[in-house]
Protein backbone atom coordinates (compact mmCIF):
# COMPACT_ATOMS: atom_id res chain seq x y z
CA UNK A 1 0.00 0.00 0.00
CA UNK A 2 2.85 2.46 0.72
CA UNK A 3 4.10 2.08 -2.88
CA UNK A 4 0.73 3.32 -4.11
CA UNK A 5 0.95 6.43 -1.94
CA UNK A 6 4.54 7.04 -3.08
CA UNK A 7 3.45 6.78 -6.74
CA UNK A 8 0.62 9.23 -6.11
CA UNK A 9 2.97 11.69 -4.40
CA UNK A 10 5.40 11.49 -7.32
CA UNK A 11 2.55 12.14 -9.77
CA UNK A 12 1.37 15.14 -7.74
CA UNK A 13 4.92 16.50 -7.60
CA UNK A 14 5.39 16.09 -11.37
CA UNK A 15 2.07 17.86 -12.02
CA UNK A 16 2.98 20.72 -9.67
CA UNK A 17 6.41 21.08 -11.29
CA UNK A 18 4.69 21.27 -14.67
CA UNK A 19 2.65 24.25 -13.49
CA UNK A 20 5.72 26.21 -12.37
CA UNK A 21 7.45 28.76 -14.58
CA UNK A 22 10.16 27.05 -16.63
CA UNK A 23 13.06 28.75 -14.84
CA UNK A 24 11.71 27.68 -11.42
CA UNK A 25 11.35 24.09 -12.54
CA UNK A 26 14.82 24.12 -14.09
CA UNK A 27 16.59 25.39 -10.98
CA UNK A 28 14.73 22.94 -8.73
CA UNK A 29 15.57 20.02 -11.02
CA UNK A 30 19.25 20.99 -11.21
CA UNK A 31 19.49 21.24 -7.43
CA UNK A 32 17.37 18.31 -6.27
CA UNK A 33 17.44 15.86 -9.18
CA UNK A 34 20.92 16.44 -10.56
CA UNK A 35 22.40 17.38 -7.14
CA UNK A 36 24.25 20.38 -8.58
CA UNK A 37 25.90 22.76 -6.16
CA UNK A 38 24.89 26.42 -5.96
CA UNK A 39 28.21 27.23 -7.65
CA UNK A 40 27.48 24.86 -10.56
CA UNK A 41 23.97 26.25 -11.00
CA UNK A 42 25.27 29.83 -10.89
CA UNK A 43 27.85 29.09 -13.59
CA UNK A 44 25.31 27.24 -15.76
CA UNK A 45 22.63 29.92 -15.58
CA UNK A 46 25.04 32.85 -15.46
CA UNK A 47 23.94 34.37 -12.17
CA UNK A 48 25.57 34.90 -8.78
CA UNK A 49 25.58 32.42 -5.91
CA UNK A 50 23.26 34.68 -3.91
CA UNK A 51 20.87 34.90 -6.88
CA UNK A 52 20.75 31.09 -6.98
CA UNK A 53 19.86 31.06 -3.28
CA UNK A 54 17.09 33.63 -3.82
CA UNK A 55 15.67 31.86 -6.89
CA UNK A 56 15.68 28.49 -5.15
CA UNK A 57 13.92 29.99 -2.15
CA UNK A 58 11.21 31.51 -4.36
CA UNK A 59 10.91 28.37 -6.51
CA UNK A 60 10.47 26.16 -3.42
CA UNK A 61 7.78 28.54 -2.18
CA UNK A 62 5.94 28.43 -5.50
CA UNK A 63 6.18 24.62 -5.56
CA UNK A 64 4.84 24.47 -2.01
CA UNK A 65 1.95 26.74 -3.05
CA UNK A 66 1.17 24.53 -6.06
CA UNK A 67 1.19 21.38 -3.94
CA UNK A 68 -1.00 23.01 -1.30
CA UNK A 69 -3.46 24.28 -3.91
CA UNK A 70 -3.65 20.82 -5.49
CA UNK A 71 -4.36 19.24 -2.11
CA UNK A 72 -7.18 21.73 -1.43
CA UNK A 73 -8.73 21.08 -4.84
CA UNK A 74 -8.63 17.32 -4.27
CA UNK A 75 -10.39 17.72 -0.92
CA UNK A 76 -13.34 19.61 -2.39
Secondary structure, 3 states (H helix, E strand, C coil): CHHHHHHHHHHHHHHHHHHCCHHHHHHHHHHHCCCCCHHHHHHHHCCCHHHHHHHHHHHHHHHHHHHHHHHHHHHC
